[in-house]
Amino acid sequence: MLLIRHNPDVEIDLVGADLRDADLVGADLVGADLRDAYLRGADLSEADLRDADLRDAILERVDLRDANLESANLESAILNGANLESAILNGADLRDADLMTVQASATDFRGANLTGVCIEDWHINRHTNLKNVICHYIYLKEGKQERRPSDPNRNFEPGEFADRIEDAIASAKVIGDDETILAPVEPGWFHHPQ
């Protein structure tokens, strides 16, 4: 296990680092600069990534269970297949991030910016917290396909995205013991009459 301890006088600069499959369980990466880092398959469960800069990072199949990403910058990060179960993303910037097939059961997104994220086949449950998220629009399919709201001149009203997700959860089928559901991606979902 790689141990990294936080020292306020030292800046952790891992820009562009290749950390694929790294064991970073419980690592203290507060404020770390991980822009463009390649972390595919890394284990960052229980890591402290508060205020970390993960813009454009490759986080495919990363284990972030119980990690603290409060106020982290994940803009345009690729999180395909990542496990965000019970992770804290309060106030995180996830604009244009790819959340395709992420496990986000009981994930705390309070106050996070989810504008432009792709949520194709993401797994959430009734414990996923979307209170006060900022979200102007999302994509239901990879490659910025199936924008919602579909009208490019319209954005979600404040709270509308979270309300629609709550409605979807209330009407969805449970697919596991932990009450996990898939966000629906059928064409009528998020349809808003003009």
C-alpha positions in Angstrom: 0.0 0.0 0.0 1.3 3.5 -0.9 1.0 5.8 2.1 0.7 9.5 1.3 0.3 11.8 4.3 -1.0 15.3 4.0 1.6 18.0 4.8 0.2 21.5 4.2 3.6 22.7 3.1 4.0 20.2 0.3 2.0 20.3 -2.9 1.3 16.9 -4.4 1.8 17.2 -8.2 0.8 14.1 -10.1 -0.2 15.8 -13.3 -0.4 13.2 -16.1 0.9 10.5 -13.8 0.3 6.8 -14.7 -1.2 5.3 -11.6 -3.2 2.5 -13.2 -4.1 -0.3 -10.8 -2.3 1.6 -8.0 -3.2 0.7 -4.4 -4.1 4.1 -2.9 -6.5 2.8 -0.2 -6.9 5.5 2.4 -4.4 7.8 0.8 -4.3 11.5 1.9 -4.4 13.4 -1.4 -6.0 16.6 -0.2 -5.5 19.3 -2.8 -3.5 17.0 -5.0 -3.0 18.0 -8.6 -4.0 14.9 -10.6 -5.0 16.6 -13.8 -4.8 14.2 -16.8 -3.7 11.4 -14.5 -4.3 7.8 -15.7 -5.8 6.0 -12.7 -7.7 3.2 -14.5 -8.4 0.3 -12.1 -6.8 2.1 -9.1 -8.1 1.5 -5.6 -8.8 4.8 -4.0 -11.3 3.5 -1.5 -11.5 5.6 1.7 -9.0 8.1 0.1 -9.1 11.8 1.1 -9.3 13.7 -2.2 -10.9 16.9 -0.9 -10.1 19.9 -3.1 -8.1 17.6 -5.5 -7.9 18.6 -9.1 -8.9 15.6 -11.3 -9.8 17.5 -14.4 -9.6 15.3 -17.5 -8.3 12.3 -15.4 -9.0 8.8 -16.6 -10.8 7.1 -13.6 -12.3 4.1 -15.4 -13.1 1.2 -13.1 -11.6 3.1 -10.1 -12.7 2.0 -6.7 -13.7 5.2 -4.8 -16.0 3.6 -2.2 -16.2 5.7 0.9 -13.7 8.2 -0.6 -14.0 11.9 0.3 -14.0 14.1 -2.9 -15.6 17.1 -1.3 -15.0 20.2 -3.5 -12.9 18.1 -5.9 -12.6 19.2 -9.5 -13.6 16.3 -11.8 -14.5 18.4 -14.8 -14.4 16.3 -18.0 -13.1 13.2 -16.0 -13.9 9.8 -17.4 -15.4 7.6 -14.6 -16.8 4.8 -16.7 -17.5 1.8 -14.4 -16.1 3.6 -11.3 -17.4 2.5 -7.9 -18.6 5.7 -6.1 -20.6 3.8 -3.5 -21.0 5.9 -0.3 -18.5 8.4 -1.6 -18.7 12.1 -0.6 -18.8 14.5 -3.6 -20.4 17.5 -1.8 -19.7 20.6 -3.9 -17.6 18.7 -6.4 -17.4 20.0 -10.0 -18.4 17.1 -12.3 -19.2 19.2 -15.4 -19.0 17.2 -18.6 -17.8 14.1 -16.7 -18.6 10.7 -18.0 -20.5 8.8 -15.3 -21.5 5.9 -17.6 -22.1 2.7 -15.6 -20.8 4.1 -12.3 -22.0 2.6 -9.1 -23.4 5.5 -7.1 -25.5 3.9 -4.5 -25.6 6.0 -1.3 -23.3 8.5 -3.0 -23.5 12.1 -1.6 -23.7 14.6 -4.5 -25.1 17.4 -2.4 -24.3 20.8 -4.1 -22.2 19.1 -6.8 -22.3 20.5 -10.4 -23.5 17.7 -12.7 -24.1 19.9 -15.8 -23.3 18.0 -18.9 -22.6 14.6 -17.3 -23.4 11.4 -19.1 -25.5 9.1 -16.9 -25.9 6.1 -19.2 -26.6 3.0 -17.1 -25.5 4.6 -13.9 -26.5 2.7 -10.8 -28.1 4.7 -8.0 -30.6 4.1 -5.2 -32.9 6.0 -2.9 -29.9 6.8 -0.6 -28.1 8.6 -3.4 -28.2 12.3 -2.3 -28.8 14.8 -5.1 -30.0 17.7 -2.8 -29.0 21.1 -4.1 -27.1 19.8 -7.1 -26.5 22.2 -10.0 -27.5 20.6 -13.2 -28.5 22.6 -16.3 -28.6 19.5 -18.6 -27.4 15.9 -18.8 -26.8 13.3 -21.5 -28.5 9.9 -21.4 -26.0 8.3 -23.9 -22.3 8.4 -24.4 -20.8 10.8 -26.9 -23.1 13.7 -25.8 -26.2 11.9 -27.2 -29.8 12.2 -25.9 -29.5 15.6 -24.2 -32.1 16.3 -21.5 -33.8 18.7 -21.7 -33.8 17.8 -25.4 -34.4 21.5 -26.4 -30.9 23.0 -26.6 -32.4 26.4 -25.7 -33.8 25.0 -22.4 -32.0 24.1 -19.2 -33.4 22.3 -16.1 -34.9 24.6 -13.6 -33.2 24.6 -10.1 -34.0 21.3 -8.4 -35.7 19.9 -11.5 -33.0 17.3 -12.3 -33.0 15.9 -8.7 -36.9 15.9 -8.7 -36.9 13.9 -11.9 -34.4 11.4 -10.6 -36.4 11.0 -7.4 -39.5 10.3 -9.5 -37.6 7.8 -11.6 -36.4 6.0 -8.4 -39.9 5.9 -7.0 -41.2 4.2 -10.1 -38.2 2.0 -10.9 -37.6 -1.7 -10.3 -35.1 -2.7 -7.7 -32.3 -4.8 -9.1 -30.4 -5.9 -6.0 -30.4 -6.3 -2.3 -29.1 -2.8 -1.8 -32.1 -1.3 -3.6 -29.9 -0.3 -6.6 -31.7 0.9 -9.7 -30.6 1.9 -13.2 -31.4 5.4 -14.2 -34.0 5.0 -17.0 -32.8 5.9 -20.5 -35.9 5.2 -22.5 -36.7 8.0 -25.0 -39.6 9.4 -23.0 -37.6 9.9 -19.8 -37.0 13.6 -19.1 -39.4 14.5 -21.9 -40.6 18.0 -21.3 -43.5 19.4 -23.4 -42.5 22.4 -25.4 
